[in-house]
Amino acid sequence: MNTPTRQPPRFVPTLTEMVDAPDLRQTKTHPNLEVEPLIAAICQQFHPLLAQHLHEFNARMQSDIELLVRQAVMDA
């Protein structure tokens, strides 16, 4: 089987890189802070990055499918 190898991502952000440090300090000083708003804030920070990665992945998949279909038509 002759499939191209995928390149691993050059950069994968970690949770600590995505969460703003002042937000974390604020939660430590307010122990009664609700968990759900914190989760929503973290997810909101991830959303643009996730959307970008999904867009790039979708473009690669469309390109890969086009190449596969093109090869199948040429081999038929």
N, C-alpha and C positions, 0 to 999 in steps of 0.2 A: 504494500500500500504506500503510495507516494503522496502523502499529505504534507503541506507546508507546516513547519513548526511555528507556534505562536510565540511572540516576544512577550516576556512578562512586563507588567507595567513598570515604568521607571520610578514612579512615586506613588506610594499608597499612604495617604494620611492616616495618622493614628488619632484616637479619640482625644488625646491630650493636645494635639495640634489643632483640632477643630473647635474645642471648647475654649471660650475666652477665660483667661485666668481670673479677672475680676469677678466674673460670674461665680466661679468656684469659691472665691473668698467670701462672697456675699452669702452663699448657702451655709458656710461654716459659722458665720456670725448670727445667722437666723435659723436655729434648729427646727423651728416650727414651720418652715417653708414647705409648701405642698410639693409632692414629688411630680405630679402630672405637669405643672407648668415648667418645671426643670426639664423633664423629658421632651416636652414640646419645643422648648428653646434649643435644646441640643439637636433635635431633628430638623428644626428650621435652619440651623447653621449647616447641616449636612445637605439640605435639599438642593442648593445650586450646584454643588460638586457632583452629587448623584445624578442630577439632570444632565450635566455635561457628559459624564461618563456613559450614561444611557444613550445619549445622542451619538457619541462616538462609536459605541458598540453597535448601535443600529446601523450606522453608516458602513461599518466593517462587514456586518452580516449581509447587508444588501449587496455589497461588492462581492463577497464570497459566493453568495447565491447566484449572482449574475455570471460569475466565472464558471461555476459548476454547470449552469444551464447552457452557457455558450459551449463548454467542452462536450456536454452530452449531445447537443445539436450537431456539432462538428464530427463526433464519433458515429453518429447514426447513419 
